[in-house]
Amino acid sequence: MKTRCITLRDTTEWVETVRVGTNTLVGADKDAILKEANRIIGAEREDNLFAENLFGDGRAAKKIIQHIKKTEF
């Protein structure tokens, strides 16, 4: 989705997003939230904001259908 996330919690179920740098855990600390928001704004200006898409290319259903059509039952 090419959208950065700042998670206002100390933990997340989406640990892979934290690992690749598209999500940052900051908790509820005002200073940490502002610092990370400013960092993201600066990264957007530098155009190095987005990591690889961990969740595919959005065409899974099409690929599955193509595979089923090729399969003999």
PyMOL Python script that loads the backbone (N, CA, C, O; Angstrom):
from pymol import cmd

cmd.read_pdbstr("""\
ATOM      1  N   MET A   1       0.811  -1.204   0.000  1.00  0.00           N
ATOM      2  CA  MET A   1       0.000   0.000   0.000  1.00  0.00           C
ATOM      3  C   MET A   1       0.849   1.261   0.000  1.00  0.00           C
ATOM      4  O   MET A   1       0.344   2.363  -0.213  1.00  0.00           O
ATOM      5  N   LYS A   2       2.126   1.092   0.238  1.00  0.00           N
ATOM      6  CA  LYS A   2       3.056   2.228   0.271  1.00  0.00           C
ATOM      7  C   LYS A   2       2.627   3.297   1.276  1.00  0.00           C
ATOM      8  O   LYS A   2       2.688   4.495   1.003  1.00  0.00           O
ATOM      9  N   THR A   3       2.195   2.829   2.441  1.00  0.00           N
ATOM     10  CA  THR A   3       1.780   3.728   3.510  1.00  0.00           C
ATOM     11  C   THR A   3       2.541   3.361   4.771  1.00  0.00           C
ATOM     12  O   THR A   3       2.464   2.225   5.239  1.00  0.00           O
ATOM     13  N   ARG A   4       3.269   4.309   5.315  1.00  0.00           N
ATOM     14  CA  ARG A   4       3.999   4.071   6.554  1.00  0.00           C
ATOM     15  C   ARG A   4       3.042   4.011   7.726  1.00  0.00           C
ATOM     16  O   ARG A   4       1.970   4.614   7.701  1.00  0.00           O
ATOM     17  N   CYS A   5       3.437   3.284   8.741  1.00  0.00           N
ATOM     18  CA  CYS A   5       2.593   3.116   9.920  1.00  0.00           C
ATOM     19  C   CYS A   5       3.396   3.454  11.167  1.00  0.00           C
ATOM     20  O   CYS A   5       4.536   3.021  11.333  1.00  0.00           O
ATOM     21  N   ILE A   6       2.779   4.230  12.030  1.00  0.00           N
ATOM     22  CA  ILE A   6       3.316   4.477  13.369  1.00  0.00           C
ATOM     23  C   ILE A   6       2.319   3.840  14.323  1.00  0.00           C
ATOM     24  O   ILE A   6       1.180   4.294  14.436  1.00  0.00           O
ATOM     25  N   THR A   7       2.746   2.792  15.003  1.00  0.00           N
ATOM     26  CA  THR A   7       1.855   2.080  15.912  1.00  0.00           C
ATOM     27  C   THR A   7       2.005   2.645  17.309  1.00  0.00           C
ATOM     28  O   THR A   7       3.096   2.651  17.880  1.00  0.00           O
ATOM     29  N   LEU A   8       0.901   3.118  17.849  1.00  0.00           N
ATOM     30  CA  LEU A   8       0.912   3.752  19.171  1.00  0.00           C
ATOM     31  C   LEU A   8       0.699   2.701  20.255  1.00  0.00           C
ATOM     32  O   LEU A   8      -0.145   2.845  21.140  1.00  0.00           O
ATOM     33  N   ARG A   9       1.479   1.660  20.156  1.00  0.00           N
ATOM     34  CA  ARG A   9       1.478   0.567  21.130  1.00  0.00           C
ATOM     35  C   ARG A   9       2.928   0.143  21.320  1.00  0.00           C
ATOM     36  O   ARG A   9       3.817   0.583  20.590  1.00  0.00           O
ATOM     37  N   ASP A  10       3.153  -0.709  22.300  1.00  0.00           N
ATOM     38  CA  ASP A  10       4.499  -1.230  22.533  1.00  0.00           C
ATOM     39  C   ASP A  10       4.727  -2.569  21.837  1.00  0.00           C
ATOM     40  O   ASP A  10       5.864  -3.033  21.749  1.00  0.00           O
ATOM     41  N   THR A  11       3.663  -3.191  21.343  1.00  0.00           N
ATOM     42  CA  THR A  11       3.761  -4.472  20.637  1.00  0.00           C
ATOM     43  C   THR A  11       2.847  -4.451  19.419  1.00  0.00           C
ATOM     44  O   THR A  11       1.950  -3.615  19.312  1.00  0.00           O
ATOM     45  N   THR A  12       3.092  -5.389  18.501  1.00  0.00           N
ATOM     46  CA  THR A  12       2.227  -5.531  17.341  1.00  0.00           C
ATOM     47  C   THR A  12       2.211  -6.983  16.889  1.00  0.00           C
ATOM     48  O   THR A  12       3.174  -7.721  17.099  1.00  0.00           O
ATOM     49  N   GLU A  13       1.124  -7.381  16.274  1.00  0.00           N
ATOM     50  CA  GLU A  13       1.026  -8.706  15.693  1.00  0.00           C
ATOM     51  C   GLU A  13       1.722  -8.738  14.333  1.00  0.00           C
ATOM     52  O   GLU A  13       2.023  -9.814  13.818  1.00  0.00           O
ATOM     53  N   TRP A  14       1.976  -7.585  13.759  1.00  0.00           N
ATOM     54  CA  TRP A  14       2.566  -7.459  12.428  1.00  0.00           C
ATOM     55  C   TRP A  14       4.068  -7.209  12.528  1.00  0.00           C
ATOM     56  O   TRP A  14       4.574  -6.213  12.012  1.00  0.00           O
ATOM     57  N   VAL A  15       4.769  -8.109  13.188  1.00  0.00           N
ATOM     58  CA  VAL A  15       6.202  -7.918  13.436  1.00  0.00           C
ATOM     59  C   VAL A  15       7.012  -7.826  12.157  1.00  0.00           C
ATOM     60  O   VAL A  15       8.056  -7.174  12.133  1.00  0.00           O
ATOM     61  N   GLU A  16       6.545  -8.474  11.085  1.00  0.00           N
ATOM     62  CA  GLU A  16       7.293  -8.406   9.823  1.00  0.00           C
ATOM     63  C   GLU A  16       7.328  -6.990   9.270  1.00  0.00           C
ATOM     64  O   GLU A  16       8.297  -6.612   8.611  1.00  0.00           O
ATOM     65  N   THR A  17       6.290  -6.198   9.527  1.00  0.00           N
ATOM     66  CA  THR A  17       6.288  -4.819   9.048  1.00  0.00           C
ATOM     67  C   THR A  17       7.310  -3.971   9.809  1.00  0.00           C
ATOM     68  O   THR A  17       7.891  -3.038   9.253  1.00  0.00           O
ATOM     69  N   VAL A  18       7.517  -4.296  11.055  1.00  0.00           N
ATOM     70  CA  VAL A  18       8.536  -3.600  11.852  1.00  0.00           C
ATOM     71  C   VAL A  18       9.924  -3.995  11.358  1.00  0.00           C
ATOM     72  O   VAL A  18      10.811  -3.149  11.244  1.00  0.00           O
ATOM     73  N   ARG A  19      10.114  -5.291  11.063  1.00  0.00           N
ATOM     74  CA  ARG A  19      11.413  -5.779  10.600  1.00  0.00           C
ATOM     75  C   ARG A  19      11.881  -5.102   9.323  1.00  0.00           C
ATOM     76  O   ARG A  19      13.068  -4.804   9.184  1.00  0.00           O
ATOM     77  N   VAL A  20      10.964  -4.853   8.382  1.00  0.00           N
ATOM     78  CA  VAL A  20      11.376  -4.238   7.106  1.00  0.00           C
ATOM     79  C   VAL A  20      11.333  -2.720   7.154  1.00  0.00           C
ATOM     80  O   VAL A  20      11.723  -2.058   6.191  1.00  0.00           O
ATOM     81  N   GLY A  21      10.861  -2.158   8.270  1.00  0.00           N
ATOM     82  CA  GLY A  21      10.912  -0.712   8.439  1.00  0.00           C
ATOM     83  C   GLY A  21       9.709   0.068   7.949  1.00  0.00           C
ATOM     84  O   GLY A  21       9.775   1.293   7.845  1.00  0.00           O
ATOM     85  N   THR A  22       8.605  -0.611   7.644  1.00  0.00           N
ATOM     86  CA  THR A  22       7.411   0.122   7.217  1.00  0.00           C
ATOM     87  C   THR A  22       6.483   0.441   8.377  1.00  0.00           C
ATOM     88  O   THR A  22       5.480   1.132   8.199  1.00  0.00           O
ATOM     89  N   ASN A  23       6.802  -0.045   9.538  1.00  0.00           N
ATOM     90  CA  ASN A  23       6.000   0.196  10.737  1.00  0.00           C
ATOM     91  C   ASN A  23       6.958   0.444  11.896  1.00  0.00           C
ATOM     92  O   ASN A  23       7.976  -0.236  12.026  1.00  0.00           O
ATOM     93  N   THR A  24       6.633   1.406  12.722  1.00  0.00           N
ATOM     94  CA  THR A  24       7.451   1.712  13.889  1.00  0.00           C
ATOM     95  C   THR A  24       6.578   1.726  15.124  1.00  0.00           C
ATOM     96  O   THR A  24       5.519   2.352  15.146  1.00  0.00           O
ATOM     97  N   LEU A  25       7.032   1.029  16.151  1.00  0.00           N
ATOM     98  CA  LEU A  25       6.323   1.033  17.435  1.00  0.00           C
ATOM     99  C   LEU A  25       6.846   2.197  18.257  1.00  0.00           C
ATOM    100  O   LEU A  25       8.048   2.303  18.501  1.00  0.00           O
ATOM    101  N   VAL A  26       5.942   3.069  18.683  1.00  0.00           N
ATOM    102  CA  VAL A  26       6.377   4.226  19.466  1.00  0.00           C
ATOM    103  C   VAL A  26       5.678   4.317  20.817  1.00  0.00           C
ATOM    104  O   VAL A  26       6.030   5.168  21.634  1.00  0.00           O
ATOM    105  N   GLY A  27       4.707   3.466  21.064  1.00  0.00           N
ATOM    106  CA  GLY A  27       3.965   3.557  22.318  1.00  0.00           C
ATOM    107  C   GLY A  27       3.103   4.806  22.335  1.00  0.00           C
ATOM    108  O   GLY A  27       2.712   5.317  21.285  1.00  0.00           O
ATOM    109  N   ALA A  28       2.814   5.288  23.515  1.00  0.00           N
ATOM    110  CA  ALA A  28       1.942   6.453  23.659  1.00  0.00           C
ATOM    111  C   ALA A  28       2.713   7.705  24.065  1.00  0.00           C
ATOM    112  O   ALA A  28       2.127   8.682  24.532  1.00  0.00           O
ATOM    113  N   ASP A  29       4.020   7.669  23.885  1.00  0.00           N
ATOM    114  CA  ASP A  29       4.863   8.793  24.258  1.00  0.00           C
ATOM    115  C   ASP A  29       4.789   9.887  23.195  1.00  0.00           C
ATOM    116  O   ASP A  29       5.146   9.659  22.039  1.00  0.00           O
ATOM    117  N   LYS A  30       4.327  11.074  23.588  1.00  0.00           N
ATOM    118  CA  LYS A  30       4.139  12.183  22.654  1.00  0.00           C
ATOM    119  C   LYS A  30       5.419  12.526  21.899  1.00  0.00           C
ATOM    120  O   LYS A  30       5.389  12.720  20.683  1.00  0.00           O
ATOM    121  N   ASP A  31       6.532  12.602  22.602  1.00  0.00           N
ATOM    122  CA  ASP A  31       7.796  12.959  21.954  1.00  0.00           C
ATOM    123  C   ASP A  31       8.224  11.904  20.935  1.00  0.00           C
ATOM    124  O   ASP A  31       8.706  12.241  19.854  1.00  0.00           O
ATOM    125  N   ALA A  32       8.049  10.633  21.278  1.00  0.00           N
ATOM    126  CA  ALA A  32       8.411   9.551  20.351  1.00  0.00           C
ATOM    127  C   ALA A  32       7.526   9.581  19.111  1.00  0.00           C
ATOM    128  O   ALA A  32       8.001   9.337  18.002  1.00  0.00           O
ATOM    129  N   ILE A  33       6.256   9.875  19.293  1.00  0.00           N
ATOM    130  CA  ILE A  33       5.316   9.955  18.172  1.00  0.00           C
ATOM    131  C   ILE A  33       5.731  11.091  17.230  1.00  0.00           C
ATOM    132  O   ILE A  33       5.819  10.895  16.018  1.00  0.00           O
ATOM    133  N   LEU A  34       5.980  12.255  17.780  1.00  0.00           N
ATOM    134  CA  LEU A  34       6.379  13.402  16.953  1.00  0.00           C
ATOM    135  C   LEU A  34       7.714  13.173  16.258  1.00  0.00           C
ATOM    136  O   LEU A  34       7.882  13.532  15.093  1.00  0.00           O
ATOM    137  N   LYS A  35       8.656  12.579  16.970  1.00  0.00           N
ATOM    138  CA  LYS A  35       9.970  12.300  16.377  1.00  0.00           C
ATOM    139  C   LYS A  35       9.828  11.361  15.180  1.00  0.00           C
ATOM    140  O   LYS A  35      10.422  11.598  14.128  1.00  0.00           O
ATOM    141  N   GLU A  36       9.047  10.302  15.338  1.00  0.00           N
ATOM    142  CA  GLU A  36       8.877   9.346  14.240  1.00  0.00           C
ATOM    143  C   GLU A  36       8.097   9.955  13.083  1.00  0.00           C
ATOM    144  O   GLU A  36       8.431   9.713  11.923  1.00  0.00           O
ATOM    145  N   ALA A  37       7.068  10.738  13.374  1.00  0.00           N
ATOM    146  CA  ALA A  37       6.302  11.400  12.312  1.00  0.00           C
ATOM    147  C   ALA A  37       7.208  12.325  11.500  1.00  0.00           C
ATOM    148  O   ALA A  37       7.130  12.350  10.271  1.00  0.00           O
ATOM    149  N   ASN A  38       8.061  13.077  12.177  1.00  0.00           N
ATOM    150  CA  ASN A  38       8.990  13.971  11.476  1.00  0.00           C
ATOM    151  C   ASN A  38      10.012  13.183  10.662  1.00  0.00           C
ATOM    152  O   ASN A  38      10.399  13.610   9.574  1.00  0.00           O
ATOM    153  N   ARG A  39      10.451  12.038  11.179  1.00  0.00           N
ATOM    154  CA  ARG A  39      11.391  11.194  10.435  1.00  0.00           C
ATOM    155  C   ARG A  39      10.745  10.680   9.144  1.00  0.00           C
ATOM    156  O   ARG A  39      11.377  10.673   8.088  1.00  0.00           O
ATOM    157  N   ILE A  40       9.499  10.256   9.234  1.00  0.00           N
ATOM    158  CA  ILE A  40       8.786   9.746   8.058  1.00  0.00           C
ATOM    159  C   ILE A  40       8.599  10.856   7.023  1.00  0.00           C
ATOM    160  O   ILE A  40       8.791  10.635   5.827  1.00  0.00           O
ATOM    161  N   ILE A  41       8.234  12.020   7.475  1.00  0.00           N
ATOM    162  CA  ILE A  41       8.056  13.141   6.552  1.00  0.00           C
ATOM    163  C   ILE A  41       9.365  13.421   5.819  1.00  0.00           C
ATOM    164  O   ILE A  41       9.355  13.670   4.614  1.00  0.00           O
ATOM    165  N   GLY A  42      10.480  13.384   6.527  1.00  0.00           N
ATOM    166  CA  GLY A  42      11.782  13.586   5.900  1.00  0.00           C
ATOM    167  C   GLY A  42      12.124  12.471   4.925  1.00  0.00           C
ATOM    168  O   GLY A  42      12.687  12.735   3.862  1.00  0.00           O
ATOM    169  N   ALA A  43      11.798  11.235   5.264  1.00  0.00           N
ATOM    170  CA  ALA A  43      12.073  10.100   4.381  1.00  0.00           C
ATOM    171  C   ALA A  43      11.247  10.195   3.109  1.00  0.00           C
ATOM    172  O   ALA A  43      11.721   9.834   2.031  1.00  0.00           O
ATOM    173  N   GLU A  44      10.011  10.679   3.225  1.00  0.00           N
ATOM    174  CA  GLU A  44       9.182  10.847   2.033  1.00  0.00           C
ATOM    175  C   GLU A  44       9.826  11.839   1.082  1.00  0.00           C
ATOM    176  O   GLU A  44       9.810  11.644  -0.133  1.00  0.00           O
ATOM    177  N   ARG A  45      10.380  12.881   1.624  1.00  0.00           N
ATOM    178  CA  ARG A  45      11.045  13.888   0.782  1.00  0.00           C
ATOM    179  C   ARG A  45      12.265  13.296   0.085  1.00  0.00           C
ATOM    180  O   ARG A  45      12.581  13.665  -1.046  1.00  0.00           O
ATOM    181  N   GLU A  46      12.945  12.382   0.762  1.00  0.00           N
ATOM    182  CA  GLU A  46      14.139  11.761   0.189  1.00  0.00           C
ATOM    183  C   GLU A  46      13.785  10.583  -0.714  1.00  0.00           C
ATOM    184  O   GLU A  46      14.658  10.040  -1.391  1.00  0.00           O
ATOM    185  N   ASP A  47      12.508  10.181  -0.730  1.00  0.00           N
ATOM    186  CA  ASP A  47      12.022   9.110  -1.588  1.00  0.00           C
ATOM    187  C   ASP A  47      12.655   7.760  -1.282  1.00  0.00           C
ATOM    188  O   ASP A  47      12.828   6.952  -2.194  1.00  0.00           O
ATOM    189  N   ASN A  48      13.006   7.491  -0.029  1.00  0.00           N
ATOM    190  CA  ASN A  48      13.514   6.171   0.341  1.00  0.00           C
ATOM    191  C   ASN A  48      12.622   5.551   1.409  1.00  0.00           C
ATOM    192  O   ASN A  48      13.097   4.866   2.315  1.00  0.00           O
ATOM    193  N   LEU A  49      11.343   5.800   1.287  1.00  0.00           N
ATOM    194  CA  LEU A  49      10.385   5.451   2.316  1.00  0.00           C
ATOM    195  C   LEU A  49       9.934   4.001   2.267  1.00  0.00           C
ATOM    196  O   LEU A  49       9.670   3.408   3.313  1.00  0.00           O
ATOM    197  N   PHE A  50       9.841   3.423   1.098  1.00  0.00           N
ATOM    198  CA  PHE A  50       9.126   2.169   0.982  1.00  0.00           C
ATOM    199  C   PHE A  50      10.043   0.971   0.824  1.00  0.00           C
ATOM    200  O   PHE A  50      10.974   0.972   0.019  1.00  0.00           O
ATOM    201  N   ALA A  51       9.752  -0.047   1.616  1.00  0.00           N
ATOM    202  CA  ALA A  51      10.469  -1.313   1.520  1.00  0.00           C
ATOM    203  C   ALA A  51       9.700  -2.238   0.584  1.00  0.00           C
ATOM    204  O   ALA A  51       8.681  -1.861   0.006  1.00  0.00           O
ATOM    205  N   GLU A  52      10.206  -3.440   0.454  1.00  0.00           N
ATOM    206  CA  GLU A  52       9.524  -4.418  -0.374  1.00  0.00           C
ATOM    207  C   GLU A  52       8.114  -4.695   0.148  1.00  0.00           C
ATOM    208  O   GLU A  52       7.840  -4.538   1.338  1.00  0.00           O
ATOM    209  N   ASN A  53       7.226  -5.109  -0.755  1.00  0.00           N
ATOM    210  CA  ASN A  53       5.871  -5.472  -0.355  1.00  0.00           C
ATOM    211  C   ASN A  53       5.900  -6.894   0.177  1.00  0.00           C
ATOM    212  O   ASN A  53       6.165  -7.829  -0.579  1.00  0.00           O
ATOM    213  N   LEU A  54       5.636  -7.072   1.448  1.00  0.00           N
ATOM    214  CA  LEU A  54       5.690  -8.385   2.081  1.00  0.00           C
ATOM    215  C   LEU A  54       4.497  -9.269   1.741  1.00  0.00           C
ATOM    216  O   LEU A  54       4.539 -10.479   1.964  1.00  0.00           O
ATOM    217  N   PHE A  55       3.454  -8.687   1.215  1.00  0.00           N
ATOM    218  CA  PHE A  55       2.199  -9.417   1.094  1.00  0.00           C
ATOM    219  C   PHE A  55       1.823  -9.723  -0.349  1.00  0.00           C
ATOM    220  O   PHE A  55       0.650  -9.960  -0.641  1.00  0.00           O
ATOM    221  N   GLY A  56       2.784  -9.723  -1.246  1.00  0.00           N
ATOM    222  CA  GLY A  56       2.520 -10.107  -2.625  1.00  0.00           C
ATOM    223  C   GLY A  56       2.206  -8.925  -3.511  1.00  0.00           C
ATOM    224  O   GLY A  56       2.339  -7.765  -3.120  1.00  0.00           O
ATOM    225  N   ASP A  57       1.779  -9.263  -4.734  1.00  0.00           N
ATOM    226  CA  ASP A  57       1.539  -8.231  -5.733  1.00  0.00           C
ATOM    227  C   ASP A  57       0.055  -7.950  -5.955  1.00  0.00           C
ATOM    228  O   ASP A  57      -0.293  -7.166  -6.837  1.00  0.00           O
ATOM    229  N   GLY A  58      -0.820  -8.570  -5.176  1.00  0.00           N
ATOM    230  CA  GLY A  58      -2.249  -8.321  -5.299  1.00  0.00           C
ATOM    231  C   GLY A  58      -2.931  -9.133  -6.384  1.00  0.00           C
ATOM    232  O   GLY A  58      -4.102  -8.908  -6.691  1.00  0.00           O
ATOM    233  N   ARG A  59      -2.196 -10.086  -6.970  1.00  0.00           N
ATOM    234  CA  ARG A  59      -2.773 -10.868  -8.059  1.00  0.00           C
ATOM    235  C   ARG A  59      -2.867 -12.351  -7.720  1.00  0.00           C
ATOM    236  O   ARG A  59      -2.838 -13.190  -8.621  1.00  0.00           O
ATOM    237  N   ALA A  60      -2.979 -12.684  -6.455  1.00  0.00           N
ATOM    238  CA  ALA A  60      -3.001 -14.090  -6.038  1.00  0.00           C
ATOM    239  C   ALA A  60      -4.175 -14.850  -6.639  1.00  0.00           C
ATOM    240  O   ALA A  60      -3.994 -15.970  -7.117  1.00  0.00           O
ATOM    241  N   ALA A  61      -5.372 -14.275  -6.628  1.00  0.00           N
ATOM    242  CA  ALA A  61      -6.550 -14.976  -7.150  1.00  0.00           C
ATOM    243  C   ALA A  61      -6.373 -15.315  -8.630  1.00  0.00           C
ATOM    244  O   ALA A  61      -6.708 -16.421  -9.053  1.00  0.00           O
ATOM    245  N   LYS A  62      -5.862 -14.395  -9.402  1.00  0.00           N
ATOM    246  CA  LYS A  62      -5.643 -14.628 -10.829  1.00  0.00           C
ATOM    247  C   LYS A  62      -4.646 -15.762 -11.038  1.00  0.00           C
ATOM    248  O   LYS A  62      -4.853 -16.612 -11.904  1.00  0.00           O
ATOM    249  N   LYS A  63      -3.577 -15.787 -10.264  1.00  0.00           N
ATOM    250  CA  LYS A  63      -2.576 -16.842 -10.380  1.00  0.00           C
ATOM    251  C   LYS A  63      -3.160 -18.196  -9.993  1.00  0.00           C
ATOM    252  O   LYS A  63      -2.852 -19.205 -10.627  1.00  0.00           O
ATOM    253  N   ILE A  64      -3.986 -18.229  -8.973  1.00  0.00           N
ATOM    254  CA  ILE A  64      -4.619 -19.479  -8.540  1.00  0.00           C
ATOM    255  C   ILE A  64      -5.537 -20.011  -9.636  1.00  0.00           C
ATOM    256  O   ILE A  64      -5.518 -21.203  -9.941  1.00  0.00           O
ATOM    257  N   ILE A  65      -6.333 -19.136 -10.222  1.00  0.00           N
ATOM    258  CA  ILE A  65      -7.239 -19.548 -11.301  1.00  0.00           C
ATOM    259  C   ILE A  65      -6.444 -20.088 -12.486  1.00  0.00           C
ATOM    260  O   ILE A  65      -6.817 -21.115 -13.053  1.00  0.00           O
ATOM    261  N   GLN A  66      -5.371 -19.431 -12.868  1.00  0.00           N
ATOM    262  CA  GLN A  66      -4.541 -19.910 -13.975  1.00  0.00           C
ATOM    263  C   GLN A  66      -3.986 -21.296 -13.675  1.00  0.00           C
ATOM    264  O   GLN A  66      -3.946 -22.158 -14.553  1.00  0.00           O
ATOM    265  N   HIS A  67      -3.561 -21.508 -12.445  1.00  0.00           N
ATOM    266  CA  HIS A  67      -3.022 -22.809 -12.054  1.00  0.00           C
ATOM    267  C   HIS A  67      -4.106 -23.887 -12.089  1.00  0.00           C
ATOM    268  O   HIS A  67      -3.856 -24.997 -12.558  1.00  0.00           O
ATOM    269  N   ILE A  68      -5.287 -23.578 -11.606  1.00  0.00           N
ATOM    270  CA  ILE A  68      -6.394 -24.544 -11.619  1.00  0.00           C
ATOM    271  C   ILE A  68      -6.754 -24.933 -13.047  1.00  0.00           C
ATOM    272  O   ILE A  68      -6.999 -26.106 -13.331  1.00  0.00           O
ATOM    273  N   LYS A  69      -6.786 -23.958 -13.941  1.00  0.00           N
ATOM    274  CA  LYS A  69      -7.121 -24.227 -15.344  1.00  0.00           C
ATOM    275  C   LYS A  69      -6.107 -25.188 -15.996  1.00  0.00           C
ATOM    276  O   LYS A  69      -6.471 -25.971 -16.874  1.00  0.00           O
ATOM    277  N   LYS A  70      -4.857 -25.124 -15.570  1.00  0.00           N
ATOM    278  CA  LYS A  70      -3.806 -25.980 -16.128  1.00  0.00           C
ATOM    279  C   LYS A  70      -3.825 -27.383 -15.519  1.00  0.00           C
ATOM    280  O   LYS A  70      -3.276 -28.317 -16.103  1.00  0.00           O
ATOM    281  N   THR A  71      -4.438 -27.533 -14.375  1.00  0.00           N
ATOM    282  CA  THR A  71      -4.400 -28.785 -13.639  1.00  0.00           C
ATOM    283  C   THR A  71      -5.444 -29.752 -14.162  1.00  0.00           C
ATOM    284  O   THR A  71      -6.603 -29.386 -14.360  1.00  0.00           O
ATOM    285  N   GLU A  72      -5.024 -30.990 -14.384  1.00  0.00           N
ATOM    286  CA  GLU A  72      -5.957 -32.036 -14.805  1.00  0.00           C
ATOM    287  C   GLU A  72      -6.469 -32.754 -13.572  1.00  0.00           C
ATOM    288  O   GLU A  72      -5.696 -33.131 -12.691  1.00  0.00           O
ATOM    289  N   PHE A  73      -7.775 -32.939 -13.518  1.00  0.00           N
ATOM    290  CA  PHE A  73      -8.366 -33.637 -12.370  1.00  0.00           C
ATOM    291  C   PHE A  73      -8.780 -35.019 -12.763  1.00  0.00           C
ATOM    292  O   PHE A  73      -9.299 -35.767 -11.934  1.00  0.00           O
TER     293      PHE A  73
END
""", "prot")
cmd.dss("prot")
cmd.show_as("cartoon", "prot")
cmd.util.cbc("prot")
cmd.orient("prot")
